[in-house]
Amino acid sequence: MNKKITAVIEIASNELRLKIGEKRGEGYRLVESLSYPLSLGKDTFHYGKISFESICKAAEIINGFLQVTKEYGVEQISTIATTAVREASNREYILDQIKVKTGLDVNVADDSTEKNYIDMLMFNMLPKKHSGSAVVIHLGSGNIFISLLENACLTYTTTMKTGGLRLSEMFEVISAEKFTGVIKEYLKPFIDGIISALPETVGEIILTGYDVELISRLCGGRVVDKVIEINKSGFTAFYKQTKELSVKDLSEKYKIDIEKQEIIMPALVIYNRILKHIKADKIIAMPITAGEALLVKRLNPSVYRGLEERLEENAVVAAWKIAKKYQIDREHTEEVESCALLIYDRLKKVHGLGKRERFLLSLTAILHNTGKFINHKTHYIHSYNIIRGLDITGINSEEREIIACVALFHSSLSPNMDREDYGRLSQNGRAVCSKLCAILRLATAVNIGYGKYENINVKLKANELIITLDTYKDIDLEKLIFSKKSKLFADVYGIKAVLRKRSVI
């Protein structure tokens, strides 16, 4: 198998795409890029499911792509589907039919994973000299992702299930002269919320997505340092010329396919609205989609892992920003986090988990007390709800559910299959949740008295986990709470946890 060349097939809402790439040092080069228009999103957004006629057509296109990959000698092919397939009520039938007709297994990316892939590529393409603040907008056919980049770190992100094609389907009965105004009015509350969250220091706007290359061309953009730069004046002029054109007039005047036009007009409205509130004189455009991240993953695993680690760093920064919003005690939270990670590291041979789960434990430790902002007594329930509602770059949907459940069960409630919140996790997710929860319970018990010890030592001996606190203070409260909270630890690991004191002067 030629590991230096690989292919990705992306089943998007408005078209199917094939990208073939080959390894080039620490990067990759696209040797082939094909797309075929097929609006699966129209089926999903309008009827809630994809017709069998559309599925058959998709399979036909995919088989054509597979013939191209054979000509290039590609043996390694990844297939990813996004919004249209993800939200279709007959999703399982779609995946089965594609498997039967093409032989391919399709990976359906949840919206968080899709956004993570896009963020990875954005970081990979962003000029190294860039260190300022920017608004990052990805407008797909079904979703809008908007993030805030501060000091080269994504500190805020939000998702709206209102992409370009979805908007066109929603307002298809609106006349051309009213279309732009209706979209403006519909999106106003969402965009106003984004604008209100923007600091005054934001100086750039970054656009990502498959269609920004076309928009860039129409606005007179030029390639600079592997990205496309569009002058604000060029964008504004194009927007003024097109905002009241009909679909037919826009297609004829600028030689744009109808399918593309349906995506472009809502995109222009959103970009223009946000651009008015940013002092930037240029726009950075990156024509990227989620599927390309799989090329990086296959061709440059070390680069991909570096991008994953960067997203994890972003997630930790974002988590602390969220915790600050909910007025958590940072010093105490850092002590809990440090203690939990120390216990995790000492149990490495027992829990069988890896770096990713350690990262999830860190995020949970930071966020587990956010619910106290609402109600101290039942804070764990409110923490669960807060976390479930968060958009955090760097984690996927199930990981967010795991973090929320660990926060829910870190206090008095216990995970069990009779609970809907715990039961909705996958089998592996439930195992990870229980293991992390058992550790976090010990860490919160050890720190119940807030800063009582000078040093902590954790040792695993035979069937005992011994936690020793160096302190001159009384730890009767810690021992009482520890004895209660260590029961879950014994149930999960089959190990007794013991808390001891070593007196210091």
C-alpha positions, 0 to 999 in steps of 0.5 A, spaced: 500 500 500 502 506 498 502 510 504 504 517 501 498 517 497 491 517 500 484 519 498 478 522 502 470 522 499 466 527 502 458 527 502 456 534 503 450 537 503 450 540 497 455 536 493 460 530 493 467 531 493 473 527 492 480 529 494 487 525 493 493 528 496 500 525 497 505 526 502 510 532 501 515 533 507 511 535 513 505 537 509 501 534 503 499 536 496 493 535 493 494 531 486 486 531 484 480 535 487 473 533 484 466 535 486 459 533 483 453 537 485 448 533 489 443 537 494 442 532 499 441 537 504 435 539 500 432 533 501 434 533 509 432 540 510 425 540 506 423 533 508 427 530 514 430 524 510 434 523 503 430 520 498 432 513 495 433 516 488 438 521 491 442 515 495 442 511 488 445 518 485 450 519 490 452 511 490 453 512 482 458 519 483 462 515 489 463 509 484 465 514 479 470 517 484 473 510 486 474 509 479 479 515 479 482 513 485 484 506 482 487 510 476 492 514 481 493 507 485 490 509 491 488 504 496 487 508 502 480 511 502 476 515 507 469 517 507 466 522 511 459 525 511 456 531 514 450 535 516 445 532 510 446 525 512 447 526 520 440 529 520 436 525 516 431 521 519 433 515 515 441 515 516 442 508 517 438 506 511 443 511 507 449 508 510 447 501 509 445 503 501 452 506 500 455 500 503 452 495 499 452 499 492 460 502 493 463 497 499 465 504 503 463 505 510 461 512 511 464 516 518 458 521 519 461 526 523 457 530 529 457 537 528 463 538 534 467 533 530 466 537 523 468 543 527 474 541 530 477 538 523 476 545 520 479 548 526 485 544 525 486 546 518 485 553 520 491 553 524 495 549 519 494 554 514 494 560 518 500 564 517 505 564 523 506 571 523 499 571 525 498 573 533 492 578 533 485 577 534 480 575 529 473 572 528 473 566 525 466 564 521 465 557 517 458 557 513 457 550 511 450 548 507 447 546 514 451 550 519 454 556 521 460 555 526 463 562 529 469 562 533 473 568 537 481 567 536 485 571 541 492 571 541 492 565 537 487 561 541 480 559 540 477 562 546 469 562 544 465 558 539 458 557 538 454 553 532 448 555 529 444 550 525 442 555 519 447 554 514 446 557 507 442 551 503 438 551 510 436 558 509 435 558 502 430 552 503 427 556 509 425 562 505 424 559 498 418 562 497 420 569 499 421 574 492 428 576 490 428 583 492 426 581 499 430 575 500 436 579 503 432 583 508 428 577 511 435 573 512 438 579 515 432 580 520 432 572 521 439 572 523 439 579 527 438 576 534 444 570 533 449 575 530 447 581 535 449 576 540 456 574 537 457 581 536 456 583 543 461 578 545 467 581 541 472 585 544 474 591 541 481 588 540 478 584 534 482 586 528 481 581 523 475 576 520 477 569 517 472 565 513 473 558 512 469 553 507 468 550 501 465 556 497 469 562 500 474 561 494 468 562 489 466 568 493 474 571 494 474 570 486 468 574 485 471 580 490 478 580 487 481 576 492 489 574 492 493 569 494 498 571 500 502 566 504 497 560 502 491 564 504 486 568 500 486 576 502 480 580 500 480 587 501 474 590 505 472 595 499 472 589 494 467 585 498 463 591 500 462 593 493 460 586 490 455 585 496 452 592 494 452 589 487 448 583 488 444 583 494 438 585 490 439 580 484 435 574 483 437 567 483 437 567 475 440 574 474 446 573 479 447 566 476 447 569 469 451 575 471 457 572 474 456 565 471 455 562 478 451 555 478 444 555 481 446 551 487 452 555 488 448 561 488 443 558 494 449 558 498 453 564 497 447 569 498 446 568 505 453 567 506 454 574 504 449 577 508 452 574 514 459 576 512 457 583 511 453 584 518 459 582 522 464 586 518 461 592 519 463 591 526 470 589 525 475 595 524 479 590 519 481 592 512 481 585 509 478 578 510 482 572 510 479 566 506 481 559 507 477 554 502 477 548 507 472 543 509 472 537 514 474 532 509 481 535 508 483 534 515 483 526 514 488 527 509 493 530 514 491 525 519 493 519 514 499 523 510 502 526 516 500 523 523 505 527 527 502 534 524 495 531 525 497 530 533 500 536 533 494 540 531 490 535 536 494 538 542 493 545 539 486 544 540 486 541 547 490 547 549 485 551 546 479 547 550 483 548 557 483 556 555 476 556 553 474 552 559 478 556 564 474 562 561 467 559 562 469 557 569 471 565 570 464 567 567 461 562 573 465 565 578 468 559 580 474 559 585 480 558 581 485 557 586 481 551 589 479 548 582 486 548 580 488 544 587 482 539 585 485 539 578 492 537 580 490 532 585 485 529 580 491 528 575 496 526 580 491 520 582 490 519 574 497 518 573 498 513 579 493 509 576 495 508 569 496 501 570 489 500 573 485 504 569 487 503 562 486 510 559 490 514 555 492 521 554 485 523 551 481 521 557 486 525 562 485 531 558 477 530 559 479 529 566 482 536 566 476 539 563 471 536 568 475 538 574 475 545 571 468 545 570 465 541 575 463 547 580 460 551 575 453 550 577 454 553 584 453 560 580 446 557 580 444 553 586 450 551 591 446 545 594 444 542 587 450 545 583 452 538 580 445 538 576 446 545 574 453 543 572 451 538 568 446 542 564 451 548 563 456 543 560 451 540 556 450 546 553 457 548 551 461 549 545 468 547 546 473 547 541 477 540 541 472 535 544 466 532 540 459 531 542 460 524 546 466 527 550 462 533 552 456 528 554 462 524 558 464 531 561 457 533 563 456 526 566 462 526 570 460 533 573 453 530 575 456 524 579 462 527 582 458 529 588 452 524 591 449 521 585 452 515 582 452 512 575 447 507 573 444 504 567 437 506 570 439 513 569 437 516 562 443 521 562 448 515 564 445 510 559 445 515 553 453 514 553 456 509 549 458 502 552 466 505 552 463 512 554 460 509 560 466 506 562 470 512 561 465 516 565 465 511 571 473 511 572 474 519 571 468 520 576 471 515 581 478 519 581 474 526 581 470 524 587 477 522 591 480 529 589 474 533 591 474 530 598 481 531 599 480 538 597 474 539 601 477 544 606 480 548 601 488 549 601 489 545 608 496 541 606 502 543 603 504 537 599 500 531 597 503 524 595 499 518 592 502 511 591 499 504 589 501 498 593 497 492 592 490 493 592 490 500 596 491 507 593 494 511 599 493 518 599 498 522 604 497 529 606 503 533 609 499 538 613 499 540 621 492 541 620 486 537 622 483 533 617 477 529 620 473 533 615 477 530 609 477 523 612 469 523 613 468 525 606 473 521 603 470 515 606 463 516 603 466 518 596 471 512 596 466 507 595 465 508 588 472 508 587 472 501 590 466 499 586 469 501 579 477 499 580 476 494 586 481 497 590 481 501 597 483 508 597 486 510 604 487 517 606 493 519 611 496 525 614 503 526 615 504 531 620 509 537 619 512 543 623 
